[in-house]
Amino acid sequence: MKVIGVIPSRYASVRLPAKPLVKIGGKMLVQWVWEAASAAKSLSEVLVATDDERIADAVRAFGGRVAMTSPECPSGTDRIAQAVARGDAGIVVNIQGDEPLMSPDNIDACVNALIADPRASVSTPMVALRSEADYRAIHVVKVVSDAAGYALYFSRAPIPDRSRAGDADSEPGASLAMKHLGLYVYRREALEAFVTMPPSPYERLEKLEQLRFLEAGHRIRMVEVADDSIGVDTPDDVRAVEAVLAERAR
C-alpha cells in the first residue's frame, strides 16, 4: 500500500510571521520538517502542500517536492486532502509543518500501527506527560484512551479531573492522560470523509480537529512513542528547538 507524507505549510502566522521560512540552526523550519519526514522508512514520498510561491520556491531550492493548493483551504487537513486528491496513496500522513523535531521513528510507528489495525481510521502518537505543569498547560494537548488503545477524548484541559481524588491519586503520573503529538496517519477514505463533514461541536470548543473523527464514530489508534517534539509558534519555541539541536550535535 502506498503511503505518502504531506507537510501543510502556510505563510501567515500571527505570533511568528513567515513561520515556515524562519531559520533554525541555519536551516528553514520547513526544511527541518521535510528532512526528518524524508528519513521515515514507511513513506513512499514526502511533499509540501502550500498556497504560497515563497514557500514553494524555498522547498524546491532544497530539493523538496511541492503541491500547490488553494488559498481557500480552511485547514491544514483540507490542504492535505486537496494535495493528494489525484494520487493513489492508500494511507496519508499529516506531518505538521511546525514540528521540526518530529522523529521519523514516530512516523513509522504510527503508519505501521494503522496498517496492522483494520478497525482504526486514524493513528497518532502520544508520549508520557513529563510534569504537573504540562498536565495543566492549555498549550499541551492531552489524550485519554480506552483499554484497547483507542482515543476516548482529546483536550487542552487537564483530563481526567483529579480534584476529587485522594492524595495517593494526585501525582502527575496518576492522571492517566498522555501528551498528544501533532502527527496523523489517515486511511484515505477517512481523510476524504473528514473534509466533507462540518466542524463538530467538541472540535469547535477545544479547537482540535481530531475530535471531528471521534464525534463521527471513527476509531483513532493511539501509539505510545518515546520521542517527544516541540511545536514552533513563537520566538521562544525557536530558541528551545535550537537548544535541543545543539544538544544533539554535542
C-alpha positions as CSV (number, residue, x, y, z in Angstrom):
1,M,0.0,0.0,0.0
2,K,1.4,3.4,-1.0
3,V,1.9,5.8,1.9
4,I,2.5,9.4,1.3
5,G,3.6,12.1,3.8
6,V,2.3,15.6,3.3
7,I,3.5,18.7,5.2
8,P,0.9,21.5,5.1
9,S,2.6,24.9,5.1
10,R,1.2,28.4,5.1
11,Y,3.0,31.7,5.2
12,A,0.7,33.6,7.5
13,S,1.3,33.3,11.3
14,V,0.2,35.8,13.9
15,R,2.8,35.0,16.5
16,L,5.7,34.1,14.2
17,P,5.5,35.8,10.7
18,A,6.6,33.8,7.7
19,K,7.0,30.8,10.1
20,P,7.9,28.1,7.5
21,L,10.9,30.2,6.3
22,V,12.2,31.1,9.8
23,K,15.8,30.0,10.2
24,I,16.5,27.5,13.0
25,G,20.1,26.5,13.4
26,G,20.9,27.7,9.8
27,K,18.0,25.9,8.1
28,M,14.4,27.0,7.4
29,L,11.8,25.4,9.6
30,V,10.1,23.7,6.6
31,Q,13.4,22.2,5.6
32,W,13.9,20.6,9.1
33,V,10.4,19.1,8.9
34,W,10.9,17.8,5.3
35,E,14.3,16.2,6.1
36,A,13.0,14.5,9.2
37,A,10.0,13.1,7.4
38,S,12.1,12.0,4.4
39,A,14.0,9.8,6.8
40,A,10.9,7.8,7.7
41,K,11.1,4.3,6.1
42,S,7.4,3.9,5.7
43,L,6.8,6.8,3.4
44,S,6.9,6.4,-0.4
45,E,7.3,10.1,-0.9
46,V,7.1,13.4,1.0
47,L,5.6,16.7,-0.3
48,V,4.9,20.1,1.0
49,A,1.4,21.4,0.4
50,T,1.2,25.2,0.2
51,D,-0.6,28.1,-1.5
52,D,2.4,30.4,-1.3
53,E,5.0,30.7,-4.0
54,R,7.6,32.0,-1.5
55,I,7.3,28.7,0.4
56,A,7.2,26.7,-2.9
57,D,10.4,28.3,-4.2
58,A,12.2,27.7,-0.9
59,V,11.2,24.0,-0.9
60,R,12.2,23.4,-4.5
61,A,15.5,25.1,-3.7
62,F,16.5,22.5,-1.2
63,G,15.2,19.6,-3.3
64,G,11.7,19.1,-1.9
65,R,8.5,18.4,-3.9
66,V,5.6,20.9,-3.8
67,A,1.9,20.5,-4.3
68,M,0.2,23.9,-4.9
69,T,-3.2,24.2,-3.2
70,S,-6.0,26.7,-3.0
71,P,-5.6,29.7,-0.6
72,E,-9.2,29.0,0.4
73,C,-8.4,25.7,2.2
74,P,-10.0,26.2,5.7
75,S,-7.4,23.9,7.5
76,G,-4.2,22.0,7.0
77,T,-6.2,18.8,6.7
78,D,-8.2,20.2,3.9
79,R,-5.0,21.3,2.2
80,I,-3.6,17.8,2.5
81,A,-6.8,16.3,1.1
82,Q,-6.5,18.6,-1.9
83,A,-2.8,17.8,-2.4
84,V,-3.4,14.1,-2.6
85,A,-6.8,14.1,-4.4
86,R,-5.4,12.9,-7.7
87,G,-2.9,10.4,-6.3
88,D,-3.2,6.8,-5.5
89,A,-1.9,6.7,-1.9
90,G,-4.0,4.4,0.4
91,I,-2.6,6.0,3.5
92,V,-1.8,9.7,4.0
93,V,0.4,11.1,6.8
94,N,-0.3,14.6,8.1
95,I,3.2,15.9,9.2
96,Q,2.7,19.2,10.9
97,G,4.8,21.9,9.4
98,D,5.8,23.4,12.7
99,E,7.2,20.2,14.3
100,P,10.9,20.2,13.3
101,L,11.8,17.6,16.0
102,M,9.2,15.1,15.0
103,S,11.1,11.8,14.9
104,P,10.9,9.6,11.7
105,D,10.5,6.7,14.1
106,N,7.3,8.2,15.3
107,I,6.0,8.4,11.8
108,D,6.9,4.8,11.1
109,A,5.4,3.6,14.3
110,C,2.1,5.3,13.6
111,V,2.0,4.1,9.9
112,N,2.7,0.5,11.0
113,A,0.1,0.7,13.7
114,L,-2.6,1.8,11.3
115,I,-1.7,-0.9,8.7
116,A,-1.9,-3.5,11.5
117,D,-5.3,-2.4,12.8
118,P,-8.1,-2.6,10.2
119,R,-10.6,-1.3,12.7
120,A,-8.8,2.1,13.0
121,S,-9.4,5.0,10.7
122,V,-6.5,7.1,12.1
123,S,-3.4,6.7,14.2
124,T,-1.5,9.3,16.1
125,P,1.3,9.3,18.7
126,M,1.4,10.1,22.4
127,V,4.1,10.4,25.0
128,A,4.1,10.4,28.7
129,L,3.4,13.8,30.4
130,R,6.6,14.9,32.0
131,S,5.3,17.3,34.7
132,E,2.4,18.7,36.5
133,A,2.9,21.9,34.6
134,D,2.4,20.1,31.3
135,Y,-0.7,18.3,32.6
136,R,-2.2,21.7,33.4
137,A,-0.9,23.7,30.4
138,I,-3.6,24.6,27.8
139,H,-1.0,24.5,25.0
140,V,-0.2,20.9,25.7
141,V,-2.9,18.6,24.3
142,K,-3.9,15.7,26.4
143,V,-5.5,12.4,25.4
144,V,-7.1,9.6,27.3
145,S,-7.5,6.1,25.8
146,D,-9.6,3.1,26.4
147,A,-8.4,-0.4,27.4
148,A,-7.9,-1.4,23.7
149,G,-5.7,1.6,22.9
150,Y,-8.2,3.8,21.1
151,A,-8.7,7.5,21.9
152,L,-11.5,8.4,24.2
153,Y,-11.1,12.2,24.2
154,F,-8.5,14.9,23.5
155,S,-8.4,18.2,25.4
156,R,-6.3,21.2,26.2
157,A,-7.7,21.0,29.8
158,P,-6.2,18.7,32.4
159,I,-8.0,15.4,32.0
160,P,-9.3,13.4,33.7
161,D,-10.3,15.7,36.5
162,R,-8.4,14.8,39.7
163,S,-10.0,17.4,42.0
164,R,-12.0,14.7,43.8
165,A,-9.2,12.1,44.0
166,G,-7.3,11.3,47.2
167,D,-3.8,12.4,47.8
168,A,-2.5,9.0,46.6
169,D,-4.1,9.6,43.2
170,S,-3.0,13.2,42.8
171,E,0.6,12.7,41.5
172,P,1.2,13.7,37.8
173,G,1.6,10.0,36.8
174,A,-1.8,9.2,38.1
175,S,-3.5,11.5,35.6
176,L,-3.9,8.6,33.1
177,A,-3.6,11.1,30.3
178,M,-0.8,11.3,27.8
179,K,0.6,14.2,25.8
180,H,-0.7,14.1,22.2
181,L,1.8,14.9,19.5
182,G,0.7,16.6,16.2
183,L,1.1,13.8,13.7
184,Y,-1.8,12.0,12.0
185,V,-1.9,8.9,9.8
186,Y,-5.2,8.6,7.9
187,R,-6.7,5.9,5.8
188,R,-7.6,7.7,2.5
189,E,-11.3,7.1,2.9
190,A,-11.2,8.6,6.4
191,L,-9.4,11.7,5.1
192,E,-11.9,12.1,2.3
193,A,-14.8,11.7,4.7
194,F,-13.3,14.3,7.2
195,V,-13.3,17.1,4.7
196,T,-16.9,16.6,3.8
197,M,-18.0,16.9,7.4
198,P,-18.6,20.3,9.1
199,P,-16.6,21.1,12.2
200,S,-18.1,19.2,15.2
201,P,-19.3,20.7,18.5
202,Y,-16.4,19.4,20.6
203,E,-13.9,20.3,17.9
204,R,-15.2,23.9,17.9
205,L,-14.9,24.1,21.7
206,E,-11.5,22.6,22.0
207,K,-10.0,23.9,18.7
208,L,-8.9,20.3,18.0
209,E,-9.7,18.8,14.6
210,Q,-9.2,15.2,15.7
211,L,-12.4,15.4,17.7
212,R,-14.3,15.6,14.5
213,F,-13.3,12.0,13.8
214,L,-14.3,10.8,17.3
215,E,-17.7,12.5,17.1
216,A,-18.3,10.9,13.8
217,G,-17.6,7.4,15.2
218,H,-14.1,6.8,13.8
219,R,-11.6,4.9,15.8
220,I,-8.2,6.6,16.5
221,R,-5.4,4.2,17.3
222,M,-3.1,5.8,19.9
223,V,0.6,4.9,19.6
224,E,2.9,5.4,22.5
225,V,6.3,6.6,21.4
226,A,9.5,7.6,23.2
227,D,10.4,10.7,21.3
228,D,8.8,14.0,22.3
229,S,8.5,17.0,20.0
230,I,8.3,20.8,20.2
231,G,5.9,22.8,18.1
232,V,7.2,26.1,16.9
233,D,4.8,29.0,17.3
234,T,6.9,31.8,18.9
235,P,10.4,33.0,19.0
236,D,10.8,31.3,22.4
237,D,10.0,28.0,20.7
238,V,12.7,28.7,18.1
239,R,15.2,29.1,20.8
240,A,14.0,25.9,22.5
241,V,14.4,23.9,19.3
242,E,17.8,25.3,18.7
243,A,18.9,24.2,22.2
244,V,17.7,20.7,21.5
245,L,19.6,20.6,18.2
246,A,22.7,21.9,19.8
247,E,22.5,19.2,22.5
248,R,22.1,16.6,19.8
249,A,25.1,17.9,18.0
250,R,27.2,17.5,21.1
